[in-house]
């Protein structure tokens, strides 16, 4: 029997390319005709979110290694950072092209057949256009602050993954100033998907317009006295990895908080622009973000696909979603309000998500209120601003119990 040399590079998949292949399988769920329609849209959004994180962490790390001059192959597949970046670029471009093909050629037409419409601005009726104009003037115009670019007003700082527009102009503004280019940033608080009201716009019950379409249609109101000759959306993805030297710091929490604040403006790793953006505008943006052509992704649709997930939440249609699921309880917990009494007899194994997590919360609440409990010690993998677990732990601490919790601050 021949002995296999396990160090042969061809026996191994590259880690980064493997992640892209996984995301390709997620996207395949958006094409699966057996999947409920809105769940297919949700899978498309998940694929988009995964790809964002891939660029923020994996591609950013590869670019850093290249900038530091790393040329030696690494990993079991024996590839250099430059080779991996080139392969990643090719596959990521194919993947993003397929995302927008699925959106434009498959999902939008299928949704329209089920009376869920994502209406482009070229398709607005007069009533819809009148409502959208009013919405722009009342809700968007007061919060948009475009910046005309000139020597006194340099290119603004662009937040990671924010929606922006680059605008080409002619003429002079009300103060006699001329500017050929302006940048408008859409505040993150604005919804990226806007539902049209049936009564005022004569729309169907589930008709939506893109925020980018609304801004594009009426951006000229931001530049009185000037002529808008072009308006193109763009989005930049930045390095969002955290750099914390745990051996050189005294307070990990404070160090992580500092990194979180700064990573919104990390080095650019990807530029997404509208597919019809002129070449001179594209080159201008690439220059400003210090990116190359391999980092450019021209897309036919909204640059932030993950925000389409709002449609899944706004449409209350069980016929286009997975059936609702309610997790159950182990038989020995049903009708047993005293969890300590149950556990004195026998351990209980909970199988999540098929069985409810509520008994864990109830156990902590009971422990917090029980005078016989002196201390609670646990690890907490991840939490949020509104956590029943944290509330129970705080209640226990306020009751005089010793509460010790190890909380994850970093995933890597």
C-alpha positions, 0 to 999 in steps of 0.5 A: 500500500502506497504511503500518502504524503499528507503535506501535498498542497493539492490535498487541501482546500484554501481556507478563504476560498473554502469560505467563498464556496460555503457562501456559494451554497448559501446563495444556492438556497436563494435559487431553490424553487422548493424554498418559500419565496421570502425565505429565498430573499432572506438567504440572498441577504445572508449571503450578502452579509457573509460576504461583507464580513469576509471582506472586512476580516479575511480579505483585509487580513490578506491585504495587510500581509501583502502590504507587510511584504509577505511573499512566502507560501503559508498554510497547508495549500502552500499559496502566497498571500498574493495568489490567494488574493487573486483567486479570491477576487475572481471568485468574489466577483463571480459570486456578487454577479450571481447575487444580483442576477438572482435578485434581478432575474429571479426573485424580483419577478417571482415576488411581483407574481405574488404581489410583492413588488420592488418598484424601480423609479422608472416604473413609478405611477404618477400617484406613486411619484407624487407620494415619493416626492413628498416623502423625500421633501419631508423625511429625506431633504432635511437630513441629507447634507451633500458636500460639494468637493473643492480645495476648501471641502476635501473628500469626506470620511466615508463610514464602513458599509454606508450608502453614499452617492457621488454626484456630477454637477454643472453650473454655480450654486446660490453663492456663486461657487462651482463644484463639478463633483459632490458626495451625499451620504445617506444617514444610517438611521434612514430605512433602505426599503420604503413601503408605499401606502395603499391609500395615498399612492394607489399602490398594492399592499406590499409595494416598496421602493429603494431609498437609493431610488428616491434619493437618485430621483430628487437629488437635484433639489439639493443643488439649487441653481446647478444641473445634476448630470449624474448620480451614482451610489457607492459603498466602501467596505473597510478593514474591521478586524480588531488589533489588540495586543493582549500582552501589552494592555491592562484593560481588555474591555477598554482596549476593545472599545477603542478598537470598535470606535476606530474600525469604522474608518479602517483601510478600504478593502472593497468598493461597490459602485453602480454598474452605470457609473462613468469610468472617470468617476470610478477611477476617482473613487478608486484613487480616493480609497487607494484601491485597485481594479481587482477591488472594484465591484460594479453592481446592478441594484442596491449596493447594500443587498442585506438591507432587503431583509426588511421586506421579509419582516414587513410582509406578513404573508405565511404563504411565502415564509417557512411555517412558524416553529415553537420550541417545546419543553422536556416532559419532566419540566412541564408543570414543574415550577420548581426547577431545583426540585426537578434537578435534585432528582435528575439532570435535564438535557435541553436540545436547542433550538428544538427545545426552549431556552426559557428553562435556563432563564427561569433557573437563573431567575429562581436562583436570584430569588432563592435565599438559599442560593449564595453565589452564581458563577457562569460564562456568558458567550454573548449578550445584547442590550436587552437580555433576560439573562443579564437582568436575572444576574443583576437582580441576584447581585442586588439581592446580595449574592456573589455573581461572577460572570466571564463574558466573551469580548473577542471572538478571535 
